[in-house]
Amino acid sequence: MTTHIAQLTEALQHHTLALFFGADLPSEVTGLPARSDLARELARRQGLDEMLPLAEVAQRDSQASNRSAYTDFIRSALDTSGKSPQPFHQRVVTLVKEFQIETIITTAYDNLLELAFQEAGIGINRVVRGSDVGFIKPDRPTLVKLYGDAQQPDTLVVTADDHYGLWRDRDKGDLLDEVRAVLRK
């Protein structure tokens, strides 16, 4: 444990620490459904086993109909209209500002973290597509949305096929190179 704390401290001091957040944080933390909550509700609606992961439920749904059914469901469930960032999001912004953290990578589809940065008056680079990488300003923190953004449904990585295809997706090539570079650093 002491070794890990020393490594984290060193990474903070050298500005090489990147934050990584998944979409599985409980709704009590984020104010929005977790990926497991989305899976359970979508499975219930489709008459599937409610223990299946979201990727599998969406995969089966896409085979039965099309992407728009589960995409519309996700977009509606994660709609942040009239919602505010939670203390969790605000603490992330504080960490980024205080320790000059350059990169945050997330698999969350929502925009509450972006809203928290906006409320704090901190501009960020928002990277959802590979083409966004060319517009990164080095004087701003960069938020990489690895699995896409609910506001851009064509970017969403949801199904099992989406996950397998992510590393071959030409549109995400530069984004994935950025993630690799951050992880190497």
Summary of the structure (lengths in Angstrom):
residues: 185
radius of gyration: 17.1
end to end distance: 21.5
largest distance: 51.6
contacts: 528
relative contact order: 0.14
helix: 56%
strand: 9%
